[in-house]
Amino acid sequence: MIEVLAVLVIPVVGAALLALVGDREHAPAINTATAFATFVAAAVLSLRVATGGPLLVLDRLFFVDAFNVFLVTLTAFVGFTTALFSRPYMRIEQHEGHVTAPRLRLYHGMYQLFLFTMLLALLTNNMGILWVALEAATLTTVLLVSLYRTPASIEAAWKYFVLCGVGIAQALFGTILLYFAAEKVLGIAGGALLWTELDRVKGSLEPTVLSLAFVFLLVGYGTKVGLVPLHSWLPDAHAEGPTPISAVLSGLLLNVALYAVVRCKVLVDGAVATPFARVLMMGFGLASVVVASFLLLRQKDIKRLFAWSSIEHMGIVTFAFGMGGAVANFAALLHMTVHSLTKSAIFFAVGHATQKAGTQMMDGIRGLVVVSPMLGWALALGALAILGMPPFGVFASEFLIVTTAMRDHPWATPFLLLALGVAFAAILSRIQPMVFGESNVARLPHRPAAIPVFVHLALVLMLGLWIPPFLAEWYHRAAALIG
């Protein structure tokens, strides 16, 4: 119980403290230390679950198993490395006058609160609290996306608020339907919104109500995942907000929203005899992969380019979870991991690159490897990793997903291969001149954060060559829980 409370309490305390002193000189250090403490607590919790099995704490309010503890650890780790990256990044933003002291205090406080909402969504056993946590994540992200208070950032924040607000309302209706179906079986006092209780009696739940509930839940939470055609907020939010927020949006929030969808899919699969949920997830996932890959060709803003790449990769993961089975679920979990690590590393490099060039337009960024070899090679390696080049981990997960599709759903294979090929050409053709072209960028007043970038890329490389036995066992156990 102590480990679960520590994971949730530490970011709340950090948010309260940074709301008071977030504009002081030592605020970035406090932000980083708080995020590191959260990561340590998550690692201890993971060890506890790995050795002792699932946990139910505080009168079944929180539930931890192999599936969500894996995501808790990933969220805490990327939250910590992003806090490391944001130290020099936000100093440069303040140095150039893009953020004032009050907005810096808002940034640091909301960053910790944002981490708390995602961790709460992952750890709660109550489907109602899961909805509340994701709604709170929306509200905190709105404040972060609009941090610069430019017309474009305010428009992006409003679009994000309105679209995700409508989506989360659909998820609320789906949660209510889920409660109505469970109440008939469990009774009013039986914990009709507790996931562990729902999972126990899922075979007795009304199939028609569960199917209808899943439609609303998939549309609602799928909006936050960025699935096509529910995606239009995502490129704007990534492009206009601070780059550290783009990193955690792509690397963390999309995973958390998809986690909610998968938890609901487990219930529907147990209640409905047909592959209803699987077909819906495969359809949304494949549409996201194809549409995003072709729209990559039209992008001129570097952050928008990788925002569309996030839509593509979340589509791949959604498609894999839709296929189901041991191999597809294992590959989906692996892809969630390597995508989070790779995409956040890319945004770290992109953030400093745009600060150097003074623009997010790709035509205005050239020759990074000349002025800053670290940034140039980080962006080049990150792009190769996210495109699925061997021996990076994205290649391993995509290979498993595509070969599983060839075996079980051969009709989908041409669409996947075409989309992956188009995405490869689109991203590589734009990154190459940015890295190796004639230099036109200046040096930064503060040294860029190199450690988070290369730690992430090293982990992605390792997962492409060798998955540690404890991590492989973790994936196998989580894949079995998903079903």
C-alpha positions as CSV (number, residue, x, y, z in Angstrom):
1,M,0.0,0.0,0.0
2,I,2.8,2.4,0.9
3,E,4.3,2.1,-2.6
4,V,1.0,2.9,-4.3
5,L,0.5,5.9,-2.1
6,A,4.0,7.1,-2.7
7,V,3.6,7.0,-6.5
8,L,0.5,9.2,-6.2
9,V,1.4,11.5,-3.3
10,I,4.9,12.5,-4.4
11,P,3.7,14.4,-7.6
12,V,0.9,16.0,-5.7
13,V,3.3,17.4,-3.1
14,G,5.6,18.5,-5.8
15,A,2.8,20.3,-7.7
16,A,1.8,22.1,-4.5
17,L,5.4,23.1,-3.8
18,L,6.1,24.2,-7.3
19,A,2.9,26.2,-7.5
20,L,4.5,28.4,-4.8
21,V,8.2,28.4,-5.9
22,G,8.0,27.3,-9.5
23,D,9.5,30.6,-10.8
24,R,12.6,30.5,-8.5
25,E,16.0,29.5,-9.7
26,H,15.9,26.1,-8.0
27,A,12.4,25.2,-9.3
28,P,13.8,23.0,-12.2
29,A,15.8,21.1,-9.7
30,I,12.8,20.5,-7.5
31,N,10.8,19.4,-10.5
32,T,13.5,16.9,-11.5
33,A,13.9,15.6,-8.0
34,T,10.2,15.1,-7.5
35,A,9.9,13.3,-10.8
36,F,12.9,11.1,-9.9
37,A,11.4,10.3,-6.5
38,T,8.2,9.2,-8.3
39,F,10.2,7.0,-10.6
40,V,11.9,5.3,-7.6
41,A,8.6,4.7,-6.0
42,A,7.2,3.2,-9.2
43,A,10.3,1.0,-9.5
44,V,9.8,-0.3,-6.0
45,L,6.1,-0.9,-6.7
46,S,7.1,-2.9,-9.9
47,L,9.4,-5.0,-7.9
48,R,6.7,-5.7,-5.3
49,V,4.2,-6.8,-8.0
50,A,6.9,-8.9,-9.8
51,T,7.7,-10.8,-6.7
52,G,4.3,-10.9,-4.9
53,G,1.7,-10.7,-7.6
54,P,-1.2,-8.3,-8.1
55,L,-2.2,-5.8,-5.3
56,L,-5.5,-4.6,-4.1
57,V,-5.2,-1.7,-1.6
58,L,-7.3,0.8,0.3
59,D,-10.5,-1.3,0.2
60,R,-10.1,-2.2,-3.5
61,L,-9.8,1.4,-4.5
62,F,-6.4,0.8,-6.3
63,F,-5.4,-2.3,-8.2
64,V,-2.0,-3.1,-9.6
65,D,-1.2,-6.0,-11.9
66,A,1.5,-6.7,-14.5
67,F,-0.3,-4.7,-17.1
68,N,-0.7,-1.4,-15.4
69,V,2.5,-1.5,-13.2
70,F,4.5,-1.8,-16.4
71,L,2.8,1.4,-17.7
72,V,3.2,3.1,-14.3
73,T,7.0,2.5,-14.4
74,L,7.2,3.7,-18.1
75,T,5.2,6.8,-17.2
76,A,7.4,7.7,-14.2
77,F,10.6,7.1,-16.1
78,V,9.7,9.2,-19.1
79,G,8.3,11.8,-16.7
80,F,11.7,12.0,-15.0
81,T,13.8,12.2,-18.2
82,T,11.5,14.8,-19.6
83,A,11.9,16.9,-16.4
84,L,15.7,16.6,-17.0
85,F,15.3,17.8,-20.6
86,S,13.0,20.7,-19.6
87,R,15.7,22.2,-17.3
88,P,17.8,23.7,-20.1
89,Y,14.9,24.0,-22.5
90,M,12.7,26.2,-20.2
91,R,15.8,28.3,-19.2
92,I,16.3,29.1,-22.9
93,E,12.6,29.9,-23.3
94,Q,12.8,32.2,-20.4
95,H,16.0,33.7,-21.6
96,E,14.4,34.5,-25.0
97,G,11.3,36.0,-23.4
98,H,8.9,33.3,-24.4
99,V,7.7,32.6,-20.9
100,T,7.4,34.9,-17.9
101,A,8.0,34.0,-14.3
102,P,4.3,33.4,-13.5
103,R,4.0,31.1,-16.5
104,L,7.1,29.2,-15.5
105,R,5.5,28.6,-12.1
106,L,2.3,27.4,-13.9
107,Y,4.4,25.1,-16.1
108,H,6.2,23.4,-13.2
109,G,3.1,23.0,-11.1
110,M,1.0,21.7,-13.9
111,Y,3.7,19.3,-15.1
112,Q,3.6,17.5,-11.7
113,L,-0.1,17.5,-11.6
114,F,-0.3,16.1,-15.1
115,L,2.0,13.2,-14.1
116,F,-0.3,12.6,-11.1
117,T,-3.5,12.4,-13.2
118,M,-1.9,9.9,-15.5
119,L,-0.6,7.7,-12.7
120,L,-4.0,7.9,-11.0
121,A,-5.7,6.7,-14.2
122,L,-3.3,3.8,-14.4
123,L,-3.6,2.7,-10.7
124,T,-7.3,3.2,-9.9
125,N,-9.5,0.1,-9.8
126,N,-12.7,2.3,-10.2
127,M,-13.8,2.9,-13.8
128,G,-15.5,6.1,-12.6
129,I,-12.2,7.5,-11.1
130,L,-10.4,6.4,-14.3
131,W,-12.8,8.7,-16.2
132,V,-12.2,11.6,-13.7
133,A,-8.4,11.2,-13.9
134,L,-8.4,11.4,-17.7
135,E,-10.7,14.4,-17.6
136,A,-8.3,16.0,-15.1
137,A,-5.4,15.2,-17.5
138,T,-7.3,17.1,-20.2
139,L,-7.7,20.2,-18.0
140,T,-4.0,20.2,-17.0
141,T,-2.9,19.7,-20.5
142,V,-5.0,22.6,-21.8
143,L,-3.1,25.0,-19.4
144,L,0.2,23.6,-20.6
145,V,-0.6,23.7,-24.3
146,S,-1.7,27.4,-24.0
147,L,1.4,28.3,-21.9
148,Y,2.8,30.8,-24.5
149,R,-0.5,32.6,-24.8
150,T,0.0,33.2,-28.5
151,P,-3.1,33.2,-30.7
152,A,-2.1,29.8,-32.2
153,S,-1.4,28.2,-28.8
154,I,-4.8,29.5,-27.4
155,E,-6.6,28.2,-30.5
156,A,-4.8,24.8,-30.1
157,A,-5.7,24.6,-26.4
158,W,-9.4,25.4,-27.1
159,K,-9.6,22.8,-29.9
160,Y,-8.0,20.3,-27.5
161,F,-10.4,21.2,-24.7
162,V,-13.5,21.1,-26.9
163,L,-12.8,17.9,-28.8
164,C,-11.4,16.0,-25.9
165,G,-14.3,17.3,-23.7
166,V,-16.8,16.0,-26.2
167,G,-14.9,12.7,-26.4
168,I,-14.7,12.3,-22.6
169,A,-18.4,12.9,-22.4
170,Q,-18.9,9.9,-24.7
171,A,-16.7,7.9,-22.4
172,L,-18.8,9.0,-19.4
173,F,-21.9,7.7,-21.1
174,G,-20.2,4.4,-21.8
175,T,-19.1,4.2,-18.1
176,I,-22.7,4.7,-17.0
177,L,-23.9,1.9,-19.4
178,L,-21.2,-0.3,-17.9
179,Y,-22.4,0.5,-14.4
180,F,-26.0,-0.4,-15.4
181,A,-25.0,-3.7,-16.8
182,A,-22.9,-4.6,-13.7
183,E,-25.4,-3.4,-11.2
184,K,-27.9,-6.1,-12.3
185,V,-25.2,-8.8,-11.5
186,L,-23.3,-7.3,-8.6
187,G,-26.0,-5.2,-6.9
188,I,-25.7,-1.6,-5.6
189,A,-23.2,-2.4,-2.9
190,G,-21.2,-4.9,-5.0
191,G,-18.7,-2.5,-6.5
192,A,-20.3,-2.2,-9.9
193,L,-17.6,0.1,-11.1
194,L,-14.6,-1.8,-9.7
195,W,-12.6,-3.3,-12.6
196,T,-11.6,-6.4,-10.6
197,E,-15.3,-7.1,-9.8
198,L,-16.3,-6.5,-13.4
199,D,-13.6,-8.8,-14.7
200,R,-14.8,-11.5,-12.3
201,V,-18.4,-11.5,-13.5
202,K,-17.8,-10.3,-17.1
203,G,-19.3,-13.6,-18.5
204,S,-22.6,-12.7,-16.8
205,L,-22.9,-9.2,-18.1
206,E,-25.5,-8.3,-20.7
207,P,-23.7,-8.5,-24.1
208,T,-25.9,-5.9,-25.9
209,V,-25.3,-3.3,-23.2
210,L,-21.6,-4.1,-23.0
211,S,-21.3,-3.7,-26.8
212,L,-23.0,-0.4,-26.8
213,A,-20.9,0.8,-23.8
214,F,-17.7,-0.1,-25.6
215,V,-18.7,2.0,-28.7
216,F,-19.0,5.0,-26.5
217,L,-15.8,4.1,-24.5
218,L,-13.8,3.6,-27.6
219,V,-14.9,6.9,-29.2
220,G,-14.4,8.7,-25.9
221,Y,-11.0,7.4,-24.9
222,G,-10.0,7.0,-28.5
223,T,-10.3,10.7,-28.9
224,K,-7.5,11.1,-26.4
225,V,-5.5,8.3,-28.1
226,G,-5.7,10.4,-31.3
227,L,-7.3,7.7,-33.4
228,V,-8.6,8.7,-36.8
229,P,-11.1,10.4,-37.3
230,L,-11.0,11.6,-33.7
231,H,-7.5,13.0,-34.0
232,S,-7.7,16.6,-35.2
233,W,-6.6,18.1,-31.8
234,L,-3.4,16.3,-31.6
235,P,-1.2,18.0,-34.3
236,D,-2.1,21.4,-33.0
237,A,-1.5,20.6,-29.4
238,H,1.9,19.1,-30.2
239,A,2.9,22.0,-32.4
240,E,1.9,24.9,-30.2
241,G,2.7,23.8,-26.7
242,P,6.2,23.6,-25.0
243,T,8.2,20.8,-26.4
244,P,8.5,18.9,-23.1
245,I,4.7,18.7,-23.1
246,S,4.8,17.4,-26.7
247,A,7.1,14.7,-25.4
248,V,4.8,13.5,-22.5
249,L,1.7,13.8,-24.7
250,S,3.1,11.5,-27.3
251,G,5.1,9.3,-25.0
252,L,2.7,9.0,-22.1
253,L,-0.9,10.3,-22.3
254,L,-1.7,8.4,-25.5
255,N,-0.6,5.2,-23.8
256,V,-2.8,5.9,-20.7
257,A,-5.9,6.6,-22.8
258,L,-5.2,3.4,-24.8
259,Y,-4.8,1.5,-21.5
260,A,-8.4,2.6,-20.6
261,V,-9.6,1.2,-24.0
262,V,-7.8,-2.1,-23.5
263,R,-9.2,-2.6,-20.0
264,C,-12.7,-2.1,-21.4
265,K,-12.0,-4.5,-24.3
266,V,-11.1,-7.2,-21.8
267,L,-14.6,-6.9,-20.3
268,V,-16.4,-6.9,-23.7
269,D,-14.4,-9.9,-25.0
270,G,-15.6,-11.8,-21.9
271,A,-19.2,-10.8,-22.3
272,V,-19.7,-10.9,-26.0
273,A,-19.4,-14.1,-28.0
274,T,-18.5,-12.2,-31.3
275,P,-15.2,-10.4,-32.0
276,F,-17.0,-7.1,-31.8
277,A,-14.5,-5.1,-29.8
278,R,-11.6,-6.6,-31.7
279,V,-13.0,-5.6,-35.1
280,L,-13.7,-2.0,-33.9
281,M,-10.1,-1.6,-32.6
282,M,-8.6,-3.1,-35.7
283,G,-10.7,-0.8,-37.9
284,F,-9.8,2.4,-36.0
285,G,-6.2,1.3,-35.7
286,L,-5.7,0.5,-39.4
287,A,-7.5,3.8,-40.5
288,S,-5.2,5.7,-38.2
289,V,-2.0,4.1,-39.6
290,V,-3.0,4.7,-43.3
291,V,-4.4,8.3,-42.9
292,A,-1.5,9.5,-40.7
293,S,1.2,8.0,-43.0
294,F,-0.2,9.8,-46.1
295,L,-0.6,13.1,-44.2
296,L,3.0,13.0,-43.1
297,L,3.8,13.9,-46.7
298,R,2.1,17.3,-46.4
299,Q,3.8,18.5,-43.2
300,K,6.1,21.5,-43.0
301,D,6.3,21.9,-39.3
302,I,8.7,19.5,-37.6
303,K,6.6,19.1,-34.5
304,R,3.4,18.5,-36.5
305,L,5.4,15.9,-38.5
306,F,6.1,13.8,-35.4
307,A,2.6,14.5,-34.1
308,W,1.2,12.7,-37.1
309,S,3.8,10.0,-36.6
310,S,2.4,9.5,-33.1
311,I,-1.1,9.0,-34.6
312,E,0.4,6.4,-37.0
313,H,2.1,4.5,-34.2
314,M,-0.8,4.5,-31.8
315,G,-2.9,3.2,-34.7
316,I,-0.4,0.3,-35.0
317,V,-0.7,-0.5,-31.3
318,T,-4.5,-0.3,-31.4
319,F,-4.5,-2.6,-34.4
320,A,-2.3,-5.1,-32.6
321,F,-4.4,-5.1,-29.4
322,G,-7.4,-5.5,-31.7
323,M,-5.9,-8.7,-33.2
324,G,-5.4,-10.1,-29.7
325,G,-3.5,-13.2,-28.8
326,A,-0.2,-13.8,-27.1
327,V,2.1,-12.6,-29.9
328,A,0.0,-9.5,-30.9
329,N,-0.4,-8.4,-27.3
330,F,3.3,-8.9,-26.6
331,A,4.2,-6.9,-29.7
332,A,1.7,-4.1,-28.8
333,L,3.2,-3.8,-25.3
334,L,6.7,-3.7,-26.7
335,H,5.7,-1.1,-29.3
336,M,4.1,1.1,-26.6
337,T,7.5,1.0,-24.8
338,V,9.8,1.7,-27.7
339,H,7.4,4.3,-29.2
340,S,7.3,6.2,-25.8
341,L,11.1,6.2,-25.5
342,T,11.8,7.0,-29.1
343,K,9.2,9.7,-29.6
344,S,10.1,11.5,-26.4
345,A,13.8,11.4,-27.4
346,I,12.9,12.8,-30.8
347,F,11.0,15.7,-29.2
348,F,13.9,16.4,-26.9
349,A,16.2,16.8,-30.0
350,V,13.5,18.7,-31.9
351,G,13.0,21.1,-29.1
352,H,16.6,22.2,-29.0
353,A,16.8,22.2,-32.8
354,T,13.9,24.6,-33.1
355,Q,15.4,26.8,-30.4
356,K,18.6,26.9,-32.4
357,A,16.9,27.8,-35.7
358,G,14.3,30.0,-34.2
359,T,11.5,28.3,-36.2
360,Q,9.6,25.0,-36.3
361,M,9.4,25.0,-40.1
362,M,11.6,22.3,-41.5
363,D,12.8,24.4,-44.4
364,G,14.4,26.8,-41.9
365,I,16.4,24.1,-40.0
366,R,19.5,22.9,-41.8
367,G,22.9,21.4,-41.0
368,L,22.3,20.5,-37.4
369,V,25.2,18.0,-37.4
370,V,27.6,20.9,-38.3
371,V,26.6,23.2,-35.4
372,S,25.7,20.6,-32.8
373,P,26.8,17.0,-33.7
374,M,24.9,15.8,-30.6
375,L,21.6,17.2,-31.7
376,G,22.1,16.3,-35.4
377,W,22.9,12.6,-34.6
378,A,20.2,12.4,-32.0
379,L,17.6,13.5,-34.5
380,A,19.0,11.2,-37.2
381,L,19.1,8.2,-34.9
382,G,15.7,9.0,-33.5
383,A,14.2,9.2,-36.9
384,L,15.8,5.9,-38.0
385,A,14.5,4.3,-34.8
386,I,10.9,5.5,-35.2
387,L,10.9,4.4,-38.8
388,G,11.5,0.8,-37.7
389,M,15.1,0.4,-39.0
390,P,16.9,-2.6,-37.5
391,P,18.3,-3.1,-35.0
392,F,16.1,-0.7,-33.0
393,G,13.2,-2.0,-31.0
394,V,10.5,-0.5,-33.2
395,F,11.6,-2.9,-35.9
396,A,11.1,-5.9,-33.6
397,S,7.6,-4.8,-32.5
398,E,6.5,-3.9,-36.0
399,F,7.9,-7.1,-37.4
400,L,5.9,-9.1,-34.9
401,I,2.7,-7.1,-35.6
402,V,3.0,-7.4,-39.4
403,T,3.8,-11.1,-39.4
404,T,0.9,-11.8,-37.0
405,A,-1.4,-9.8,-39.4
406,M,0.0,-11.9,-42.3
407,R,-1.0,-15.1,-40.5
408,D,-4.3,-14.1,-39.0
409,H,-5.6,-11.2,-41.1
410,P,-3.8,-11.2,-44.4
411,W,-6.3,-8.7,-45.9
412,A,-4.8,-6.0,-43.6
413,T,-1.1,-6.7,-44.5
414,P,-1.0,-4.7,-47.8
415,F,-2.4,-1.6,-46.0
416,L,0.1,-1.9,-43.2
417,L,3.1,-2.3,-45.5
418,L,2.0,0.5,-47.8
419,A,1.5,2.9,-44.8
420,L,4.8,2.0,-43.3
421,G,6.5,2.5,-46.6
422,V,4.9,5.9,-47.1
423,A,5.8,7.0,-43.6
424,F,9.4,5.9,-44.1
425,A,9.8,8.0,-47.2
426,A,8.0,11.0,-45.8
427,I,10.0,11.3,-42.6
428,L,13.4,10.3,-44.0
429,S,13.2,12.8,-46.9
430,R,12.5,15.7,-44.5
431,I,15.0,14.7,-41.7
432,Q,18.0,14.3,-44.1
433,P,18.5,17.9,-45.1
434,M,17.7,19.1,-41.5
435,V,20.6,17.0,-40.2
436,F,23.1,17.1,-43.1
437,G,22.3,20.2,-45.1
438,E,24.2,23.5,-45.2
439,S,24.1,24.9,-41.7
440,N,22.0,28.0,-40.9
441,V,21.4,27.6,-37.1
442,A,23.0,29.4,-34.2
443,R,24.3,28.2,-30.9
444,L,22.2,28.1,-27.7
445,P,22.8,30.2,-24.6
446,H,22.5,27.0,-22.5
447,R,23.9,23.6,-23.2
448,P,21.2,21.1,-24.5
449,A,20.2,18.1,-22.5
450,A,22.0,15.2,-24.1
451,I,21.6,12.5,-21.5
452,P,17.8,11.9,-21.7
453,V,18.0,11.7,-25.5
454,F,20.8,9.1,-25.7
455,V,19.6,7.1,-22.7
456,H,16.2,6.7,-24.4
457,L,17.8,5.7,-27.8
458,A,20.2,3.3,-26.0
459,L,17.2,1.6,-24.4
460,V,15.4,1.3,-27.7
461,L,18.5,-0.2,-29.3
462,M,18.8,-2.7,-26.5
463,L,15.2,-3.7,-26.8
464,G,15.8,-4.4,-30.5
465,L,18.8,-6.6,-29.8
466,W,17.9,-8.2,-26.4
467,I,14.9,-8.0,-24.1
468,P,16.0,-8.7,-20.5
469,P,14.4,-11.8,-19.1
470,F,12.5,-10.0,-16.3
471,L,11.1,-7.6,-18.9
472,A,10.1,-10.4,-21.3
473,E,8.3,-12.1,-18.4
474,W,6.6,-8.9,-17.6
475,Y,5.3,-8.6,-21.2
476,H,4.2,-12.2,-21.3
477,R,2.2,-11.8,-18.0
478,A,0.6,-8.6,-19.2
479,A,-0.2,-10.1,-22.6
480,A,-1.9,-13.0,-20.9
481,L,-4.0,-10.7,-18.7
482,I,-5.2,-8.8,-21.7
483,G,-6.3,-12.1,-23.3
